[in-house]
Amino acid sequence: MSEKTHVLNGPSRDAHQEFEALVSRTKRQAYNLAYRMTGNRDDAEDLTQEAYLRAYRSFDKYNRSLPFENWLFRILSNLFVDGLRRKPKMAALSLNQPIPGADSDESFLPEVPDEESDPERLVLRDVMDERLQAALASLPKDFRTAVVLCDIEGLSYEEIARRMGTSIGTVRSRIHRGRTALRRAMMGAAPASRSRMVLEGASS
């Protein structure tokens, strides 16, 4: 059976319309998560499209009592981890160098108030997000995946270890070292124009 035929044999007309509405509501969040995982736009777009295709094929199994985003993001992260397992291991960066304020093992995903009525806060939020994207893109994929699954998806160490096919101890180490690297990258990123930061994120 071809992929096209498989897709056409998916949800009913009503379910198809429901799915289209859910895609419109979640596509930005899904792409942002994919971008944080992959570190570049092309791979993020491919990963997002594949996640929605998988979700569409299995939409009749989706439990409507649960948030669609949770179900979709689980599919997306599983696809990314599966792809990561099939690729050669990347050489890990040297992240053992201590930095000021790096003793804490708390998440370093900055929170900027989302106040749509305040233009200055909107600009600050966008700048912080661009700096964070660039910092995440600079991490080795194993570290980036662990940090994203923990700090963005909110998964437990046990669930991350299961998804990544490794031990809980390794997950803890990757998250700690990944957060340390993020702190270093964010502390070292001097304020810059939006265009410069976008270019830095794209070239990471």
C-alpha positions, -999 to +999 in steps of 0.1 A: +000+000+000+014+034-010+019+062+015-007+082-004-033+054-002-025+050+035-031+086+042-064+086+022-076+057+043-071+078+075-098+096+095-134+102+083-144+136+068-155+150+102-124+137+119-103+152+091-118+186+097-112+182+134-076+173+127-071+203+104-083+226+132-059+210+157-030+214+132-038+251+128-039+255+166-007+236+174+016+240+144+036+268+158+042+250+191+051+218+173+076+236+150+092+254+180+097+221+198+111+205+167+135+234+162+147+232+198+154+195+192+170+196+158+187+230+159+179+240+123+149+250+103+150+224+075+151+194+099+125+211+122+101+214+093+107+178+082+102+165+118+071+185+122+055+173+090+064+137+098+049+140+133+016+154+119+016+126+093+020+100+120-007+116+141-031+118+111-026+081+104-034+072+140-060+099+147-087+073+153-067+061+183-063+095+198-081+097+232-101+129+231-101+133+269-064+141+267-048+172+254-039+169+217-006+187+222+006+161+247-002+132+222+014+151+193+045+161+211+051+126+223+050+114+187+073+142+176+099+135+204+098+098+197+104+104+160+134+126+169+149+101+193+144+073+168+163+093+142+190+101+167+196+064+174+200+058+137+227+085+133+264+082+142+272+095+177+283+131+177+315+140+195+307+154+229+319+190+236+341+196+266+316+209+292+334+202+324+348+237+328+332+254+358+314+287+354+299+312+379+265+302+392+266+268+376+263+248+408+225+247+406+209+219+386+177+238+379+163+244+345+179+273+326+150+280+302+144+317+308+109+329+315+098+363+301+064+376+310+040+372+280+022+405+281+009+412+246+000+448+255+036+457+263+057+460+231+090+462+251+082+429+268+073+413+234+107+424+220+125+410+251+107+377+248+116+374+212+153+382+218+155+357+247+139+331+226+163+336+197+193+335+221+179+303+236+174+287+202+210+295+193+223+282+226+203+250+223+215+245+187+251+246+199+246+216+222+255+180+212+223+163+202+222+139+231+224+168+256+199+189+237+174+161+235+176+154+272+172+191+281+143+196+258+125+164+270+130+174+306+126+212+306+102+217+277+081+185+277+083+180+314+091+143+313+106+124+342+141+111+341+127+076+339+106+084+308+135+102+292+158+072+298+132+049+283+128+070+252+166+075+247+174+039+254+199+047+282+202+047+320+188+073+344+223+082+355+232+090+320+201+111+316+209+130+348+244+137+335+233+149+301+207+172+316+231+187+341+259+192+315+234+205+289+220+230+314+256+241+323+264+246+286+232+266+282+242+289+311+276+294+295+262+302+261+235+325+275+259+343+298+284+348+269+258+361+244+261+398+244+230+418+235+227+421+197+202+431+171+175+406+161+190+401+126+223+392+140+209+367+165+188+351+138+219+346+117+238+332+146+210+307+153+208+297+117+246+291+114+248+270+146 
